[in-house]
Protein backbone atom coordinates (compact mmCIF):
# COMPACT_ATOMS: atom_id res chain seq x y z
CA UNK A 1 0.00 0.00 0.00
CA UNK A 2 3.00 2.29 0.23
CA UNK A 3 3.76 4.95 2.78
CA UNK A 4 0.61 6.37 4.32
CA UNK A 5 0.23 9.52 6.40
CA UNK A 6 -2.67 10.06 8.76
CA UNK A 7 -4.17 13.54 8.34
CA UNK A 8 -7.22 15.24 9.74
CA UNK A 9 -9.24 17.66 7.63
CA UNK A 10 -12.36 19.59 8.54
CA UNK A 11 -14.87 18.83 5.80
CA UNK A 12 -18.50 19.74 5.49
CA UNK A 13 -21.06 17.10 6.35
CA UNK A 14 -22.19 17.07 2.72
CA UNK A 15 -18.66 16.33 1.52
CA UNK A 16 -18.24 13.50 4.02
CA UNK A 17 -21.61 12.08 2.97
CA UNK A 18 -20.62 12.24 -0.70
CA UNK A 19 -17.29 10.53 -0.07
CA UNK A 20 -19.13 7.73 1.75
CA UNK A 21 -21.67 7.43 -1.07
CA UNK A 22 -18.99 7.39 -3.76
CA UNK A 23 -17.13 4.60 -1.98
CA UNK A 24 -20.11 2.61 -0.69
CA UNK A 25 -23.12 3.09 -2.94
CA UNK A 26 -21.37 3.84 -6.22
CA UNK A 27 -18.30 1.68 -5.69
CA UNK A 28 -16.12 4.36 -7.23
CA UNK A 29 -13.16 3.27 -5.11
CA UNK A 30 -12.37 0.57 -2.57
CA UNK A 31 -12.40 2.94 0.39
CA UNK A 32 -13.22 6.49 1.41
CA UNK A 33 -9.49 7.25 1.46
CA UNK A 34 -9.25 5.99 -2.12
CA UNK A 35 -12.14 8.26 -3.16
CA UNK A 36 -10.29 11.28 -1.74
CA UNK A 37 -7.02 10.22 -3.39
CA UNK A 38 -8.79 9.79 -6.72
CA UNK A 39 -10.42 13.20 -6.45
CA UNK A 40 -7.14 14.89 -5.55
CA UNK A 41 -5.32 13.17 -8.42
CA UNK A 42 -8.00 14.31 -10.87
CA UNK A 43 -7.84 17.89 -9.60
CA UNK A 44 -4.04 17.82 -9.71
CA UNK A 45 -4.06 16.51 -13.29
CA UNK A 46 -6.56 19.17 -14.35
CA UNK A 47 -4.40 21.90 -12.79
CA UNK A 48 -1.27 20.58 -14.52
CA UNK A 49 -3.08 20.34 -17.87
CA UNK A 50 -4.34 23.91 -17.47
CA UNK A 51 -0.81 25.10 -16.64
CA UNK A 52 0.64 23.26 -19.65
CA UNK A 53 -2.02 24.73 -21.94
CA UNK A 54 -1.15 28.21 -20.69
CA UNK A 55 2.55 27.55 -21.36
CA UNK A 56 1.82 26.36 -24.91
CA UNK A 57 -0.40 29.39 -25.51
CA UNK A 58 2.35 31.68 -24.26
CA UNK A 59 4.97 29.90 -26.37
CA UNK A 60 2.83 30.35 -29.48
CA UNK A 61 3.46 34.09 -29.18
CA UNK A 62 7.23 33.72 -28.71
CA UNK A 63 9.07 34.48 -31.99
CA UNK A 64 12.06 32.25 -31.10
CA UNK A 65 9.81 29.31 -30.25
CA UNK A 66 7.79 29.78 -33.45
CA UNK A 67 11.01 29.88 -35.52
CA UNK A 68 12.30 26.72 -33.88
CA UNK A 69 9.00 24.90 -34.47
CA UNK A 70 8.98 26.04 -38.11
CA UNK A 71 12.52 24.69 -38.56
CA UNK A 72 11.57 21.34 -37.03
CA UNK A 73 8.44 21.13 -39.19
CA UNK A 74 10.53 21.91 -42.28
CA UNK A 75 12.98 19.13 -41.37
CA UNK A 76 10.15 16.62 -41.16
CA UNK A 77 8.39 17.91 -44.28
CA UNK A 78 11.17 16.45 -46.44
CA UNK A 79 10.12 12.85 -47.15
CA UNK A 80 13.76 11.82 -47.40
CA UNK A 81 14.57 13.04 -43.89
CA UNK A 82 12.42 10.39 -42.23
CA UNK A 83 13.74 6.78 -42.26
CA UNK A 84 11.59 4.33 -44.15
Order of alpha helices (4+ residues) and beta strands (2+ residues): alpha-alpha-alpha
